[in-house]
Structures are given as structure tokens and as C-alpha cells.
Amino acid sequence: MNYYYLVLFFILISCSKSYQTEVSVDNTHNQVSSDVEITLTEKGNIKALIKSKFLEQNNENLELKLTDDVNVDLYDNNYKHKSLITSQYAFVSEKENKINAFGNVVVSADNGQQLLTDSLLWDNKEDKIFTDANLTFISGNFDTLYGTGFESNIDLTDWKIIKPRGSINNE
């Protein structure tokens, strides 16, 4: 009978072994969503409508990561649509009220002007867009300009290419 208790004792000891695993939470997301639509407002007025196939939210740094067909519709202070930004992915900083778009970024203004680049920053506080990357700018007259570095208002009517290169059609 003592043998039975001895075997039972060893079985219980072997079953009670605990394992510890370390989990890193630095890059985990608090929320993951698909087919999202986000409205950014200022004093109750729409400033941007953001659509994306996929969203990852990190509450710790107040940042949203949007991927797969990101579309950002921008509106002026009179609630009129002014331009559309499309990109492969983007980061929305809720803390800084900015959007950083990356990968085949295209800004299409309602007036026909277009900006093509690899990265872009929209600053909601300044209501301007910026890039330090190489770019192609197509004006409403189909003039094509190239350069590096760009800043503009959201409807691409008051723009500046920092380091321009290219030609203009004088017809």
C-alpha cells in the first residue's frame, strides 16, 4: 500500500510543474478592425473622412495603423470636399492630429490637380500637406512638374515645390 502512495505522490509532483512564458506587449494592438470608416472633426465640423480595409489601434501611443486601400477625403472650413488622398497604408496620430500616408500616395484635388509621391503628411492643425520625398505634380492645365519636397493647402491651389525640376507646357 505504501508503494501506491509513493507512486501517487510522484505523479502529483510531476503534474504540478508550472511553466512561465514571457509575452511582449510592446507591439500588440488593442483593437483590430476591418472595413473601417473614421470621421475626424474639429469643433463638430468634418475635416476628414478616412476609409480603410484594415485598422490596427494601439491605445498606448494613440496611433492608428491603416492598411489596404486607404482613402482620406479632406474638407475645408465650409464643409466642402477639396481633395482625396489615396495610399497603401497610413498612420493616424490622434495625439498630434496628423496623418502620415505611405506607398503610392496620390492627392487628387477637386480642381483637377494631382500630386504623386511615396510619402505624405497631412497636418490638421495647419490644414496643409507636406512631403520631403520625390514627387510628380500635375497641374489643372496638364503641366507636369517634378521635384523633391512639397507643401500645399489641401486643395492644391497654394503650393510650393522645394527643389523643382521639369518643364511647363506654354500652349
Secondary structure, DSSP 4 states (H G I P E B T S, - for coil): -HHHHHHHHHHHHHHT---------TT--SEEEEEEEEEEEETTEEEEEEEEEEEEEETTTTEEEEEEEEEEEEE-TTS-EEEEEEEEEEEEETTTTEEEEEEEEEEEETTS-EEEEEEEEEETTTTEEEEEEEEEEE-TT--EEEEEEEEEETTSSSEEEEEEEE-----
